[in-house]
């Protein structure tokens, strides 16, 4: 029998070995993290306090902001500490927890983005039916469905990974624990793991991509009928939505579906930033802070002004400045 040592902890990998570069990366990650927290907490507070923002579209925006705060907190604070201390060790339990949470929040984020696309489609293409279709019960049910199905999805992947045996090398080629990096370290047969990854990414990513493509096709078809001024506002807001979602889905698909034999450590780590850090950082700017009503609610929240100014009508983020 071949001698081997069972892994009791994993060692994560940073982008660089030099102290100066590690400190710079730590500061960059920290600034992005603080900006993400600030933007999302402002959105959460504004959409909670301002009664004018208690509508389905802001209900999903508030939930997305809460999700993004949790999502970015899974990886970035730990990475910042690791860069400063140069201590990249993480226990098996800690690694399993990180994998579970990253997959969970990424999956729920995809579902939230789909429901928000649905919200924009109904608001723009079927405005008269908006109150009926996007009612409060529908929003709550879809949110609960996302949270509960995310537990099953993430639990299946995490359990399937940690039923494997890990021996010899314990160096994870990533700044946080993720499934592809761990599978390359296993001394067990990982065919079923790669099959589950492939099927789930194709199904979840494919369905969400098709759903978003069809929704935005109908949205843009309707927008083209708008007057020129309103058309420009709608395009300037909706196009960034598509870009962020596209980067989010494509980076996940590339990292998780790429054969392990062609692994490129730095490239994989950079791409992982595009689905773990960039979306929570950009979402408050793209989805909320460019909207007049949200900006006004945030302004009142910051300067502690009384809520005396009321808005005569609700404007959907896709057609607001």
C-alpha positions as CSV (number, residue, x, y, z in Angstrom):
1,X,0.0,0.0,0.0
2,X,1.2,3.5,-0.8
3,X,1.7,5.7,2.3
4,X,-0.2,8.9,2.4
5,X,-1.1,11.6,5.0
6,X,-4.7,12.7,5.4
7,X,-5.2,16.4,5.0
8,X,-6.3,18.2,8.2
9,X,-6.1,21.7,6.9
10,X,-5.7,23.5,3.5
11,X,-3.3,26.3,2.5
12,X,-4.8,29.0,0.3
13,X,-2.8,30.8,-2.3
14,X,-2.4,34.6,-2.8
15,X,-1.7,36.6,-5.9
16,X,1.9,37.5,-4.9
17,X,4.6,36.6,-2.5
18,X,6.2,40.1,-2.0
19,X,5.1,41.9,1.1
20,X,4.5,45.2,-0.7
21,X,2.3,43.7,-3.4
22,X,0.4,41.7,-0.7
23,X,-0.2,44.9,1.3
24,X,-1.4,46.7,-1.8
25,X,-3.8,43.9,-2.7
26,X,-5.0,43.8,0.9
27,X,-5.8,47.6,0.8
28,X,-7.5,47.3,-2.6
29,X,-9.7,44.4,-1.4
30,X,-10.4,46.3,1.8
31,X,-11.5,49.5,0.0
32,X,-13.7,47.5,-2.4
33,X,-15.2,45.7,0.6
34,X,-15.9,48.9,2.5
35,X,-17.4,50.5,-0.6
36,X,-19.6,47.4,-1.2
37,X,-20.8,47.5,2.4
38,X,-21.5,51.2,2.3
39,X,-23.4,51.1,-0.9
40,X,-25.5,48.1,-0.1
41,X,-26.2,49.2,3.5
42,X,-27.4,52.6,2.2
43,X,-29.8,50.8,-0.2
44,X,-31.1,48.5,2.5
45,X,-31.7,51.4,4.9
46,X,-33.2,53.7,2.3
47,X,-35.6,51.1,0.9
48,X,-36.6,50.1,4.4
49,X,-37.2,53.6,5.9
50,X,-38.8,55.3,2.9
51,X,-42.4,54.3,2.5
52,X,-42.3,55.3,-1.1
53,X,-39.9,52.5,-1.9
54,X,-42.0,49.7,-0.5
55,X,-42.8,48.3,-3.9
56,X,-41.9,45.0,-5.6
57,X,-39.0,46.4,-7.5
58,X,-37.4,47.8,-4.4
59,X,-38.2,44.7,-2.4
60,X,-35.9,42.7,-4.8
61,X,-33.3,45.5,-4.7
62,X,-33.3,45.4,-0.9
63,X,-32.9,41.6,-0.9
64,X,-30.2,41.7,-3.4
65,X,-28.3,44.2,-1.3
66,X,-28.6,42.1,1.8
67,X,-27.4,39.1,-0.2
68,X,-24.4,41.0,-1.6
69,X,-23.3,42.1,1.9
70,X,-23.3,38.5,3.0
71,X,-21.7,37.2,-0.3
72,X,-18.8,39.6,-0.2
73,X,-18.2,39.0,3.5
74,X,-17.5,35.3,2.9
75,X,-14.2,35.7,1.0
76,X,-12.8,39.3,1.2
77,X,-12.3,39.9,5.0
78,X,-10.5,36.5,5.3
79,X,-8.4,37.3,2.2
80,X,-7.4,40.7,3.6
81,X,-6.2,39.2,6.9
82,X,-4.3,36.5,5.0
83,X,-2.5,39.0,2.8
84,X,-1.4,41.0,5.8
85,X,-0.4,38.1,8.1
86,X,0.7,35.8,5.3
87,X,-1.0,33.0,7.1
88,X,-3.1,31.1,4.5
89,X,-4.0,28.1,6.5
90,X,-7.7,27.2,6.8
91,X,-9.3,24.2,8.5
92,X,-11.2,21.6,6.6
93,X,-14.4,22.7,8.4
94,X,-13.7,26.3,7.5
95,X,-13.0,25.4,3.9
96,X,-16.3,23.4,3.7
97,X,-18.2,26.4,5.2
98,X,-16.7,28.8,2.7
99,X,-17.5,26.5,-0.2
100,X,-21.1,26.1,1.0
101,X,-21.6,29.9,1.5
102,X,-20.0,30.9,-1.8
103,X,-22.1,28.5,-3.8
104,X,-25.2,29.3,-1.9
105,X,-24.9,33.1,-2.3
106,X,-23.9,32.8,-6.0
107,X,-26.9,30.6,-6.7
108,X,-29.4,32.8,-4.9
109,X,-27.9,35.9,-6.6
110,X,-28.5,34.3,-10.0
111,X,-32.2,33.7,-9.1
112,X,-32.6,37.2,-7.7
113,X,-31.2,38.6,-11.0
114,X,-33.7,36.5,-12.9
115,X,-36.6,37.8,-10.8
116,X,-35.4,41.4,-11.2
117,X,-35.3,40.9,-15.0
118,X,-38.9,39.6,-14.8
119,X,-39.8,42.7,-12.8
120,X,-38.3,45.0,-15.4
121,X,-40.0,43.0,-18.2
122,X,-43.5,43.3,-16.6
123,X,-43.0,47.0,-15.7
124,X,-42.0,48.0,-19.2
125,X,-43.8,45.5,-21.4
126,X,-47.0,44.9,-19.4
127,X,-47.3,48.0,-17.1
128,X,-51.1,47.7,-16.7
129,X,-50.7,44.2,-15.3
130,X,-47.7,45.1,-13.1
131,X,-49.6,45.4,-9.7
132,X,-51.3,42.0,-10.4
133,X,-48.3,40.0,-11.6
134,X,-45.7,41.5,-9.3
135,X,-47.7,41.4,-6.1
136,X,-46.3,41.1,-2.6
137,X,-47.1,37.4,-2.3
138,X,-45.3,36.6,-5.5
139,X,-42.2,38.5,-4.3
140,X,-42.2,36.8,-0.9
141,X,-42.7,33.3,-2.4
142,X,-39.9,33.8,-5.0
143,X,-37.6,35.0,-2.3
144,X,-38.3,32.0,-0.1
145,X,-38.0,29.7,-3.1
146,X,-34.5,31.1,-3.8
147,X,-33.3,30.8,-0.2
148,X,-34.5,27.3,0.3
149,X,-33.5,25.9,-3.1
150,X,-30.1,27.5,-2.6
151,X,-29.6,25.4,0.6
152,X,-30.3,22.2,-1.3
153,X,-28.1,23.2,-4.3
154,X,-25.2,24.3,-2.1
155,X,-25.5,21.3,0.2
156,X,-25.4,18.8,-2.6
157,X,-22.2,20.3,-4.0
158,X,-20.5,20.7,-0.7
159,X,-21.4,17.2,0.5
160,X,-20.3,15.7,-2.8
161,X,-16.9,17.4,-2.4
162,X,-16.1,16.5,1.2
163,X,-17.1,12.9,0.8
164,X,-13.8,12.6,-1.1
165,X,-10.4,11.8,0.4
166,X,-7.6,14.5,0.3
167,X,-4.1,13.4,0.6
168,X,-0.5,14.6,0.0
169,X,-0.8,18.2,-1.3
170,X,-3.0,20.5,0.6
171,X,-2.3,23.7,-1.3
172,X,-5.5,25.2,-2.8
173,X,-4.7,27.3,-5.9
174,X,-7.1,30.0,-5.0
175,X,-7.5,32.8,-2.4
176,X,-10.6,31.1,-1.1
177,X,-11.9,27.6,-1.1
178,X,-13.8,26.6,-4.2
179,X,-14.9,23.3,-5.7
180,X,-12.6,23.1,-8.8
181,X,-9.4,23.8,-6.8
182,X,-10.3,21.1,-4.2
183,X,-11.2,18.5,-6.8
184,X,-7.7,18.8,-8.2
185,X,-6.3,17.8,-4.8
186,X,-8.4,14.8,-4.2
187,X,-7.0,11.3,-4.4
188,X,-10.5,9.8,-5.0
189,X,-12.4,9.4,-8.2
190,X,-13.9,12.8,-9.0
191,X,-15.8,11.9,-12.1
192,X,-19.2,12.2,-10.4
193,X,-18.2,15.6,-9.0
194,X,-17.2,16.9,-12.4
195,X,-20.4,15.5,-13.8
196,X,-22.6,17.2,-11.2
197,X,-20.7,20.4,-11.7
198,X,-21.1,20.3,-15.5
199,X,-24.8,19.4,-15.4
200,X,-25.7,22.0,-12.7
201,X,-23.8,24.8,-14.3
202,X,-25.3,24.0,-17.7
203,X,-28.8,23.8,-16.3
204,X,-28.7,26.7,-13.9
205,X,-26.5,29.0,-16.0
206,X,-28.2,28.0,-19.3
207,X,-31.7,28.5,-18.0
208,X,-30.9,31.8,-16.4
209,X,-29.0,33.0,-19.5
210,X,-31.9,32.1,-21.8
211,X,-34.4,33.6,-19.4
212,X,-32.5,36.9,-19.2
213,X,-31.9,37.0,-22.9
214,X,-35.6,36.6,-23.7
215,X,-36.6,39.1,-21.1
216,X,-34.2,41.8,-22.3
217,X,-35.1,41.1,-25.9
218,X,-38.7,42.0,-25.2
219,X,-37.6,44.9,-23.0
220,X,-35.4,46.4,-25.8
221,X,-38.1,45.8,-28.4
222,X,-40.5,47.8,-26.2
223,X,-37.9,50.5,-25.4
224,X,-37.4,51.1,-29.1
225,X,-41.0,52.4,-29.3
226,X,-40.3,55.0,-26.6
227,X,-39.6,58.6,-27.4
228,X,-35.8,59.3,-28.0
229,X,-35.2,60.9,-24.6
230,X,-36.8,58.1,-22.6
231,X,-35.2,55.5,-24.8
232,X,-31.7,56.9,-24.0
233,X,-32.4,56.7,-20.2
234,X,-33.6,53.1,-20.5
235,X,-30.7,51.9,-22.5
236,X,-28.1,53.7,-20.3
237,X,-29.5,51.8,-17.2
238,X,-30.4,48.4,-18.6
239,X,-27.2,47.9,-20.7
240,X,-25.0,47.9,-17.5
241,X,-27.4,45.3,-16.0
242,X,-26.7,43.0,-18.9
243,X,-22.9,43.5,-18.7
244,X,-22.7,42.7,-15.0
245,X,-24.9,39.6,-15.4
246,X,-22.9,38.5,-18.4
247,X,-19.5,38.9,-16.6
248,X,-20.9,37.2,-13.5
249,X,-22.3,34.1,-15.4
250,X,-19.4,33.8,-17.9
251,X,-16.7,33.9,-15.2
252,X,-18.4,31.3,-13.1
253,X,-18.9,29.0,-16.1
254,X,-15.3,29.3,-17.2
255,X,-13.8,28.6,-13.8
256,X,-16.1,25.7,-12.9
257,X,-16.3,24.1,-16.4
258,X,-12.7,24.4,-17.4
259,X,-10.7,21.2,-17.4
260,X,-8.4,21.0,-14.4
261,X,-5.5,20.0,-16.6
262,X,-5.5,23.4,-18.2
263,X,-5.6,25.2,-14.9
264,X,-3.9,28.7,-14.8
265,X,-3.7,29.8,-11.2
266,X,-3.5,33.6,-11.6
267,X,-6.1,33.7,-14.4
268,X,-8.5,31.6,-12.3
269,X,-8.0,33.8,-9.3
270,X,-8.6,37.0,-11.3
271,X,-11.7,35.5,-12.9
272,X,-13.0,34.4,-9.5
273,X,-12.9,38.1,-8.4
274,X,-15.4,38.8,-11.2
275,X,-18.0,36.5,-9.6
276,X,-17.3,37.0,-5.9
277,X,-16.3,40.7,-5.5
278,X,-17.2,42.7,-8.6
279,X,-21.0,42.0,-8.7
280,X,-21.7,43.0,-5.0
281,X,-19.4,46.1,-5.6
282,X,-21.2,47.3,-8.8
283,X,-24.8,46.2,-8.0
284,X,-25.7,49.2,-5.8
285,X,-24.4,51.6,-8.4
286,X,-26.0,50.0,-11.4
287,X,-29.3,48.9,-9.9
288,X,-30.1,51.6,-7.3
289,X,-27.9,54.6,-6.8
290,X,-28.5,55.9,-10.4
291,X,-32.3,56.0,-9.7
292,X,-33.8,59.3,-8.7
293,X,-36.0,58.0,-6.0
294,X,-33.3,55.9,-4.4
295,X,-30.8,58.9,-4.5
296,X,-33.4,61.1,-2.9
297,X,-34.1,58.5,-0.2
298,X,-30.4,58.1,0.5
299,X,-29.9,61.8,0.6
300,X,-32.7,62.2,3.2
301,X,-31.3,59.3,5.2
302,X,-27.8,60.8,5.3
303,X,-28.8,64.3,6.2
304,X,-31.6,63.2,8.5
305,X,-34.3,65.2,6.8
306,X,-38.0,64.5,7.6
307,X,-39.8,62.5,4.9
308,X,-41.9,65.4,3.8
309,X,-41.3,65.2,0.0
310,X,-43.5,62.7,-1.6
311,X,-43.2,61.3,-5.1
312,X,-46.3,61.6,-7.4
313,X,-45.6,58.3,-9.2
314,X,-43.4,55.3,-9.2
315,X,-40.7,55.1,-11.9
316,X,-39.1,51.8,-12.6
317,X,-35.2,51.8,-12.4
318,X,-35.0,50.8,-16.0
319,X,-36.6,54.0,-17.2
320,X,-35.3,56.4,-14.5
321,X,-32.2,58.5,-14.7
